[in-house]
Amino acid sequence: MIRTIFAAATLVLMPALASAACYGGHEQAMSCADGMVLDTETNTCTVVSG
């Protein structure tokens, strides 16, 4: 009986523990198409001139 309760509690808590491990300081990288660069002021891609 104790094993069953422990196994059920483990299965219920595992998703919460897994998502907590991935929480926090991840930063998304942005890339622009060929011939464009990232304008950091507007956070958009602009065409390279020149």
N, CA, C and O atoms as a GROMACS GRO file, in nm:
protein
  200
    1MET      N    1   0.082  -0.119   0.000
    1MET     CA    2   0.000   0.000   0.000
    1MET      C    3   0.087   0.126   0.000
    1MET      O    4   0.060   0.220  -0.074
    2ILE      N    5   0.191   0.128   0.082
    2ILE     CA    6   0.281   0.244   0.088
    2ILE      C    7   0.350   0.264  -0.046
    2ILE      O    8   0.365   0.377  -0.092
    3ARG      N    9   0.392   0.155  -0.109
    3ARG     CA   10   0.458   0.164  -0.240
    3ARG      C   11   0.366   0.225  -0.344
    3ARG      O   12   0.410   0.306  -0.426
    4THR      N   13   0.240   0.188  -0.341
    4THR     CA   14   0.142   0.241  -0.436
    4THR      C   15   0.123   0.391  -0.417
    4THR      O   16   0.118   0.466  -0.514
    5ILE      N   17   0.113   0.434  -0.293
    5ILE     CA   18   0.097   0.576  -0.263
    5ILE      C   19   0.222   0.653  -0.307
    5ILE      O   20   0.212   0.760  -0.366
    6PHE      N   21   0.338   0.599  -0.277
    6PHE     CA   22   0.463   0.664  -0.316
    6PHE      C   23   0.476   0.672  -0.467
    6PHE      O   24   0.517   0.776  -0.520
    7ALA      N   25   0.441   0.566  -0.538
    7ALA     CA   26   0.448   0.566  -0.683
    7ALA      C   27   0.350   0.666  -0.743
    7ALA      O   28   0.384   0.737  -0.838
    8ALA      N   29   0.230   0.673  -0.689
    8ALA     CA   30   0.130   0.767  -0.739
    8ALA      C   31   0.175   0.911  -0.713
    8ALA      O   32   0.160   0.997  -0.800
    9ALA      N   33   0.229   0.938  -0.596
    9ALA     CA   34   0.276   1.073  -0.564
    9ALA      C   35   0.392   1.112  -0.655
    9ALA      O   36   0.401   1.227  -0.698
   10THR      N   37   0.479   1.018  -0.684
   10THR     CA   38   0.592   1.045  -0.774
   10THR      C   39   0.542   1.080  -0.913
   10THR      O   40   0.589   1.176  -0.973
   11LEU      N   41   0.447   1.004  -0.964
   11LEU     CA   42   0.393   1.030  -1.097
   11LEU      C   43   0.319   1.164  -1.104
   11LEU      O   44   0.320   1.230  -1.208
   12VAL      N   45   0.257   1.203  -0.996
   12VAL     CA   46   0.184   1.330  -0.994
   12VAL      C   47   0.281   1.448  -0.986
   12VAL      O   48   0.258   1.551  -1.049
   13LEU      N   49   0.388   1.433  -0.910
   13LEU     CA   50   0.481   1.545  -0.888
   13LEU      C   51   0.588   1.560  -0.994
   13LEU      O   52   0.646   1.668  -1.006
   14MET      N   53   0.616   1.459  -1.072
   14MET     CA   54   0.724   1.466  -1.171
   14MET      C   55   0.707   1.578  -1.274
   14MET      O   56   0.804   1.648  -1.300
   15PRO      N   57   0.590   1.599  -1.334
   15PRO     CA   58   0.577   1.709  -1.430
   15PRO      C   59   0.605   1.846  -1.368
   15PRO      O   60   0.665   1.933  -1.431
   16ALA      N   61   0.562   1.866  -1.244
   16ALA     CA   62   0.587   1.994  -1.177
   16ALA      C   63   0.736   2.014  -1.153
   16ALA      O   64   0.787   2.125  -1.170
   17LEU      N   65   0.805   1.910  -1.115
   17LEU     CA   66   0.950   1.921  -1.092
   17LEU      C   67   1.024   1.942  -1.222
   17LEU      O   68   1.122   2.016  -1.227
   18ALA      N   69   0.980   1.877  -1.328
   18ALA     CA   70   1.046   1.891  -1.458
   18ALA      C   71   1.029   2.032  -1.513
   18ALA      O   72   1.124   2.087  -1.568
   19SER      N   73   0.911   2.091  -1.499
   19SER     CA   74   0.891   2.226  -1.550
   19SER      C   75   0.964   2.328  -1.464
   19SER      O   76   1.008   2.431  -1.516
   20ALA      N   77   0.980   2.304  -1.336
   20ALA     CA   78   1.052   2.396  -1.249
   20ALA      C   79   1.201   2.396  -1.285
   20ALA      O   80   1.267   2.499  -1.269
   21ALA      N   81   1.253   2.287  -1.334
   21ALA     CA   82   1.394   2.280  -1.371
   21ALA      C   83   1.424   2.363  -1.494
   21ALA      O   84   1.538   2.406  -1.512
   22CYS      N   85   1.326   2.387  -1.579
   22CYS     CA   86   1.346   2.464  -1.702
   22CYS      C   87   1.309   2.610  -1.686
   22CYS      O   88   1.319   2.686  -1.783
   23TYR      N   89   1.266   2.652  -1.571
   23TYR     CA   90   1.223   2.790  -1.551
   23TYR      C   91   1.344   2.880  -1.532
   23TYR      O   92   1.442   2.842  -1.469
   24GLY      N   93   1.336   3.001  -1.587
   24GLY     CA   94   1.440   3.099  -1.557
   24GLY      C   95   1.513   3.149  -1.678
   24GLY      O   96   1.461   3.141  -1.790
   25GLY      N   97   1.632   3.201  -1.658
   25GLY     CA   98   1.710   3.282  -1.748
   25GLY      C   99   1.742   3.231  -1.886
   25GLY      O  100   1.859   3.226  -1.924
   26HIS      N  101   1.643   3.193  -1.962
   26HIS     CA  102   1.667   3.158  -2.100
   26HIS      C  103   1.645   3.280  -2.187
   26HIS      O  104   1.550   3.356  -2.166
   27GLU      N  105   1.732   3.299  -2.282
   27GLU     CA  106   1.718   3.413  -2.371
   27GLU      C  107   1.699   3.365  -2.513
   27GLU      O  108   1.774   3.280  -2.561
   28GLN      N  109   1.600   3.418  -2.580
   28GLN     CA  110   1.569   3.379  -2.717
   28GLN      C  111   1.660   3.456  -2.814
   28GLN      O  112   1.677   3.577  -2.800
   29ALA      N  113   1.716   3.388  -2.909
   29ALA     CA  114   1.799   3.453  -3.010
   29ALA      C  115   1.713   3.483  -3.132
   29ALA      O  116   1.630   3.402  -3.173
   30MET      N  117   1.734   3.601  -3.190
   30MET     CA  118   1.658   3.639  -3.309
   30MET      C  119   1.754   3.645  -3.426
   30MET      O  120   1.864   3.698  -3.414
   31SER      N  121   1.712   3.593  -3.538
   31SER     CA  122   1.795   3.603  -3.658
   31SER      C  123   1.712   3.665  -3.770
   31SER      O  124   1.590   3.649  -3.775
   32CYS      N  125   1.781   3.734  -3.858
   32CYS     CA  126   1.716   3.801  -3.971
   32CYS      C  127   1.750   3.727  -4.100
   32CYS      O  128   1.846   3.651  -4.107
   33ALA      N  129   1.669   3.752  -4.202
   33ALA     CA  130   1.691   3.691  -4.333
   33ALA      C  131   1.818   3.749  -4.396
   33ALA      O  132   1.870   3.851  -4.350
   34ASP      N  133   1.866   3.683  -4.500
   34ASP     CA  134   1.984   3.731  -4.571
   34ASP      C  135   1.959   3.873  -4.623
   34ASP      O  136   1.851   3.904  -4.673
   35GLY      N  137   2.061   3.959  -4.609
   35GLY     CA  138   2.050   4.097  -4.655
   35GLY      C  139   1.984   4.190  -4.554
   35GLY      O  140   1.958   4.306  -4.584
   36MET      N  141   1.957   4.137  -4.433
   36MET     CA  142   1.894   4.218  -4.330
   36MET      C  143   1.975   4.206  -4.200
   36MET      O  144   2.045   4.107  -4.178
   37VAL      N  145   1.965   4.307  -4.116
   37VAL     CA  146   2.032   4.306  -3.986
   37VAL      C  147   1.931   4.345  -3.878
   37VAL      O  148   1.828   4.406  -3.907
   38LEU      N  149   1.961   4.309  -3.757
   38LEU     CA  150   1.873   4.340  -3.645
   38LEU      C  151   1.898   4.483  -3.598
   38LEU      O  152   2.011   4.519  -3.566
   39ASP      N  153   1.792   4.562  -3.594
   39ASP     CA  154   1.797   4.697  -3.538
   39ASP      C  155   1.763   4.682  -3.390
   39ASP      O  156   1.649   4.654  -3.355
   40THR      N  157   1.863   4.702  -3.303
   40THR     CA  158   1.843   4.678  -3.160
   40THR      C  159   1.752   4.780  -3.094
   40THR      O  160   1.694   4.752  -2.989
   41GLU      N  161   1.739   4.898  -3.154
   41GLU     CA  162   1.650   4.999  -3.096
   41GLU      C  163   1.503   4.961  -3.113
   41GLU      O  164   1.423   4.976  -3.021
   42THR      N  165   1.469   4.912  -3.231
   42THR     CA  166   1.329   4.876  -3.258
   42THR      C  167   1.304   4.726  -3.246
   42THR      O  168   1.190   4.680  -3.247
   43ASN      N  169   1.413   4.650  -3.235
   43ASN     CA  170   1.404   4.504  -3.223
   43ASN      C  171   1.337   4.442  -3.347
   43ASN      O  172   1.261   4.346  -3.336
   44THR      N  173   1.367   4.499  -3.464
   44THR     CA  174   1.314   4.447  -3.590
   44THR      C  175   1.428   4.432  -3.689
   44THR      O  176   1.536   4.488  -3.669
   45CYS      N  177   1.404   4.357  -3.794
   45CYS     CA  178   1.503   4.340  -3.900
   45CYS      C  179   1.488   4.452  -4.002
   45CYS      O  180   1.378   4.488  -4.042
   46THR      N  181   1.601   4.507  -4.042
   46THR     CA  182   1.598   4.614  -4.143
   46THR      C  183   1.692   4.575  -4.257
   46THR      O  184   1.787   4.499  -4.238
   47VAL      N  185   1.662   4.628  -4.376
   47VAL     CA  186   1.741   4.598  -4.495
   47VAL      C  187   1.876   4.668  -4.484
   47VAL      O  188   1.884   4.785  -4.446
   48VAL      N  189   1.981   4.595  -4.518
   48VAL     CA  190   2.115   4.652  -4.519
   48VAL      C  191   2.127   4.742  -4.641
   48VAL      O  192   2.101   4.699  -4.753
   49SER      N  193   2.167   4.866  -4.619
   49SER     CA  194   2.184   4.960  -4.733
   49SER      C  195   2.331   4.978  -4.760
   49SER      O  196   2.413   4.980  -4.668
   50GLY      N  197   2.364   4.991  -4.886
   50GLY     CA  198   2.502   5.020  -4.919
   50GLY      C  199   2.562   4.925  -5.008
   50GLY      O  200   2.679   4.939  -5.043
   0.00000   0.00000   0.00000
